[in-house]
């Protein structure tokens, strides 16, 4: 059962999540995230709601901007995801993203939600180009992180 906080949570801002494909896969592995401050604050608020009680939420994603895709020669070699279906189970360990078509399923527990919150806050403070370890099912064999750009 979702908490009142979770039921009242509204997504704000713009956030993108993508991965590089084909020729860039061996050089730029993992998932890549970028977003504006409103999106980061909104997602931090979501992690605070989830810390109280298990629940689910869907997060809408936008296509990454050309600025976010600023690796020369790889700006057309990517696939982006349109939504994340997040499932929080307090006792679960780890952070697992599963690629399902143009969507992601994110399964996360209490330790993972704290790690995610820290990464979102760090990114919102202007710290870029770092990774948060996770499992990515359905990705490449070296996809084991979310990169914050």
HELIX and SHEET records of a PDB file:
HELIX    1   1 UNK A    4  UNK A    8  1                                   5    
HELIX    2   2 UNK A   22  UNK A   24  5                                   3    
HELIX    3   3 UNK A   37  UNK A   52  1                                  16    
HELIX    4   4 UNK A  110  UNK A  124  1                                  15    
SHEET    1   A 5 UNK A  78  UNK A  80  0                                        
SHEET    2   A 5 UNK A  15  UNK A  20 -1                                        
SHEET    3   A 5 UNK A  31  UNK A  35 -1                                        
SHEET    4   A 5 UNK A 145  UNK A 148  1                                        
SHEET    5   A 5 UNK A 130  UNK A 133 -1                                        
SHEET    1   B 5 UNK A  55  UNK A  60  0                                        
SHEET    2   B 5 UNK A  83  UNK A  88 -1                                        
SHEET    3   B 5 UNK A 103  UNK A 108  1                                        
SHEET    4   B 5 UNK A  95  UNK A 100 -1                                        
SHEET    5   B 5 UNK A 135  UNK A 137  1                                        
END                                                                             
